[in-house]
Amino acid sequence: MRFVLTTLSDFLNKAFNFLVAAGPFGLFAIALLDSAFVPLPAGPDAVMMGLSALHPEWMPVYALSATVGSVTGCIFLYQLSAKTGSKALSKIAPEKQNQIKSWIERYDMLSILVASVLPPPFPFKAFVITAGVFRFSLWRVTIAITIGRIFRFLLEGYLAIRYGQQAKEILEQNYPTIGITLTVLIVLFFIVRGFLKNKNDKSVPPAVADR
């Protein structure tokens, strides 16, 4: 058994190193596998920062590759969860299932967007699985994940270019604060948007009835 585990670990390490060497294409594959529930020894965040530090001029390309890969993996996970139904929720505690479902029903895209930005141990995949099982709009889920992931990867790339090897520590120390701040800003945006929409609706005079 130990031999099998060692062999599997060596294979994953070699596969991971091969993908890292492939640049944006490898980062796409790593992000896809990570989002589709097939994690490699290190996730796309570490690879994103490492590649951006080595090749700053390619940072936007890396961020785009990681985002497309992550979104593709999430769509696969969503579709798989939709097909398997309640079986997909077997590893998620019932109380957490109800809480996540309630958040998605109440905040819709906002809950998925925030979840896609926040770092581990926040259960982002649980949101994707829940959305798939209960068949929330795939288009809305996809748009929310795309916005959240592109922000996250661009932020990581920027920090890697600016701070180099220290970027990972800076991110780990400040990501909770960044995540909370972003969440507050997004919530305020939706509140202001809803307020302005209601105000505009009230300011429009009712149509004159036909006589």
Contacts in CASP RR format, 6 or more apart in sequence:
PFRMAT RR
TARGET T0000
AUTHOR 0000-0000-0000
METHOD contacts of the structure
MODEL  1
MRFVLTTLSDFLNKAFNFLVAAGPFGLFAIALLDSAFVPLPAGPDAVMMG
LSALHPEWMPVYALSATVGSVTGCIFLYQLSAKTGSKALSKIAPEKQNQI
KSWIERYDMLSILVASVLPPPFPFKAFVITAGVFRFSLWRVTIAITIGRI
FRFLLEGYLAIRYGQQAKEILEQNYPTIGITLTVLIVLFFIVRGFLKNKN
DKSVPPAVADR
9 41 0 8 1.000
12 40 0 8 1.000
12 41 0 8 1.000
13 41 0 8 1.000
15 40 0 8 1.000
16 30 0 8 1.000
16 40 0 8 1.000
16 41 0 8 1.000
16 42 0 8 1.000
19 26 0 8 1.000
19 27 0 8 1.000
19 29 0 8 1.000
19 30 0 8 1.000
19 40 0 8 1.000
19 47 0 8 1.000
20 26 0 8 1.000
20 27 0 8 1.000
20 30 0 8 1.000
20 47 0 8 1.000
20 51 0 8 1.000
22 29 0 8 1.000
23 51 0 8 1.000
23 62 0 8 1.000
23 65 0 8 1.000
24 51 0 8 1.000
24 58 0 8 1.000
24 61 0 8 1.000
24 62 0 8 1.000
24 64 0 8 1.000
24 65 0 8 1.000
25 65 0 8 1.000
26 65 0 8 1.000
27 44 0 8 1.000
27 47 0 8 1.000
27 48 0 8 1.000
27 51 0 8 1.000
27 62 0 8 1.000
27 65 0 8 1.000
27 66 0 8 1.000
28 65 0 8 1.000
28 66 0 8 1.000
28 68 0 8 1.000
28 69 0 8 1.000
29 69 0 8 1.000
30 40 0 8 1.000
30 43 0 8 1.000
30 44 0 8 1.000
30 47 0 8 1.000
30 66 0 8 1.000
31 43 0 8 1.000
31 44 0 8 1.000
31 65 0 8 1.000
31 66 0 8 1.000
31 67 0 8 1.000
31 68 0 8 1.000
31 69 0 8 1.000
31 70 0 8 1.000
31 73 0 8 1.000
32 69 0 8 1.000
32 70 0 8 1.000
32 72 0 8 1.000
32 73 0 8 1.000
32 76 0 8 1.000
33 39 0 8 1.000
33 40 0 8 1.000
33 73 0 8 1.000
34 40 0 8 1.000
34 43 0 8 1.000
34 44 0 8 1.000
34 70 0 8 1.000
35 69 0 8 1.000
35 70 0 8 1.000
35 71 0 8 1.000
35 72 0 8 1.000
35 73 0 8 1.000
35 74 0 8 1.000
35 76 0 8 1.000
35 77 0 8 1.000
35 125 0 8 1.000
35 128 0 8 1.000
36 73 0 8 1.000
36 74 0 8 1.000
36 76 0 8 1.000
36 77 0 8 1.000
37 77 0 8 1.000
37 125 0 8 1.000
44 66 0 8 1.000
44 70 0 8 1.000
44 153 0 8 1.000
45 119 0 8 1.000
45 152 0 8 1.000
45 153 0 8 1.000
45 156 0 8 1.000
46 168 0 8 1.000
47 66 0 8 1.000
48 62 0 8 1.000
48 63 0 8 1.000
48 66 0 8 1.000
48 153 0 8 1.000
48 156 0 8 1.000
48 157 0 8 1.000
48 160 0 8 1.000
49 156 0 8 1.000
49 157 0 8 1.000
49 159 0 8 1.000
49 160 0 8 1.000
49 164 0 8 1.000
49 167 0 8 1.000
49 168 0 8 1.000
49 171 0 8 1.000
50 160 0 8 1.000
51 58 0 8 1.000
51 62 0 8 1.000
52 58 0 8 1.000
52 59 0 8 1.000
52 62 0 8 1.000
52 156 0 8 1.000
52 157 0 8 1.000
52 160 0 8 1.000
52 161 0 8 1.000
53 160 0 8 1.000
53 161 0 8 1.000
53 164 0 8 1.000
53 165 0 8 1.000
53 167 0 8 1.000
55 62 0 8 1.000
56 161 0 8 1.000
59 154 0 8 1.000
59 157 0 8 1.000
59 158 0 8 1.000
59 160 0 8 1.000
59 161 0 8 1.000
60 154 0 8 1.000
62 153 0 8 1.000
62 157 0 8 1.000
63 150 0 8 1.000
63 153 0 8 1.000
63 154 0 8 1.000
63 156 0 8 1.000
63 157 0 8 1.000
64 150 0 8 1.000
66 149 0 8 1.000
66 153 0 8 1.000
67 146 0 8 1.000
67 149 0 8 1.000
67 150 0 8 1.000
67 153 0 8 1.000
70 145 0 8 1.000
70 149 0 8 1.000
71 142 0 8 1.000
71 145 0 8 1.000
71 146 0 8 1.000
71 149 0 8 1.000
74 128 0 8 1.000
74 141 0 8 1.000
74 142 0 8 1.000
74 145 0 8 1.000
75 138 0 8 1.000
75 142 0 8 1.000
77 125 0 8 1.000
77 128 0 8 1.000
77 129 0 8 1.000
78 128 0 8 1.000
78 129 0 8 1.000
78 131 0 8 1.000
78 132 0 8 1.000
78 138 0 8 1.000
78 141 0 8 1.000
79 132 0 8 1.000
80 88 0 8 1.000
81 88 0 8 1.000
81 128 0 8 1.000
81 129 0 8 1.000
81 130 0 8 1.000
81 131 0 8 1.000
81 132 0 8 1.000
81 133 0 8 1.000
82 132 0 8 1.000
82 133 0 8 1.000
82 135 0 8 1.000
84 133 0 8 1.000
85 132 0 8 1.000
85 133 0 8 1.000
86 133 0 8 1.000
88 129 0 8 1.000
88 132 0 8 1.000
88 133 0 8 1.000
89 97 0 8 1.000
89 129 0 8 1.000
89 130 0 8 1.000
89 133 0 8 1.000
92 100 0 8 1.000
92 123 0 8 1.000
92 126 0 8 1.000
92 129 0 8 1.000
92 130 0 8 1.000
96 123 0 8 1.000
96 126 0 8 1.000
97 126 0 8 1.000
97 130 0 8 1.000
100 111 0 8 1.000
100 123 0 8 1.000
100 126 0 8 1.000
100 127 0 8 1.000
100 130 0 8 1.000
101 130 0 8 1.000
101 134 0 8 1.000
103 111 0 8 1.000
103 127 0 8 1.000
104 111 0 8 1.000
104 112 0 8 1.000
104 127 0 8 1.000
104 130 0 8 1.000
104 131 0 8 1.000
104 134 0 8 1.000
104 136 0 8 1.000
108 136 0 8 1.000
108 140 0 8 1.000
109 140 0 8 1.000
109 141 0 8 1.000
109 143 0 8 1.000
109 144 0 8 1.000
110 144 0 8 1.000
110 186 0 8 1.000
110 187 0 8 1.000
110 190 0 8 1.000
111 127 0 8 1.000
112 127 0 8 1.000
112 128 0 8 1.000
112 131 0 8 1.000
112 140 0 8 1.000
112 141 0 8 1.000
112 144 0 8 1.000
112 145 0 8 1.000
113 144 0 8 1.000
113 145 0 8 1.000
113 147 0 8 1.000
113 148 0 8 1.000
113 186 0 8 1.000
114 179 0 8 1.000
114 182 0 8 1.000
114 183 0 8 1.000
114 186 0 8 1.000
115 122 0 8 1.000
115 123 0 8 1.000
115 124 0 8 1.000
115 127 0 8 1.000
116 124 0 8 1.000
116 127 0 8 1.000
116 144 0 8 1.000
116 145 0 8 1.000
116 147 0 8 1.000
116 148 0 8 1.000
116 149 0 8 1.000
116 152 0 8 1.000
117 148 0 8 1.000
117 149 0 8 1.000
117 151 0 8 1.000
117 152 0 8 1.000
117 179 0 8 1.000
117 182 0 8 1.000
117 183 0 8 1.000
118 124 0 8 1.000
118 175 0 8 1.000
118 179 0 8 1.000
118 183 0 8 1.000
119 171 0 8 1.000
119 172 0 8 1.000
119 175 0 8 1.000
119 176 0 8 1.000
128 141 0 8 1.000
128 145 0 8 1.000
131 141 0 8 1.000
132 138 0 8 1.000
132 141 0 8 1.000
151 182 0 8 1.000
155 171 0 8 1.000
155 178 0 8 1.000
156 167 0 8 1.000
156 171 0 8 1.000
157 167 0 8 1.000
159 167 0 8 1.000
159 170 0 8 1.000
159 171 0 8 1.000
160 167 0 8 1.000
163 170 0 8 1.000
END
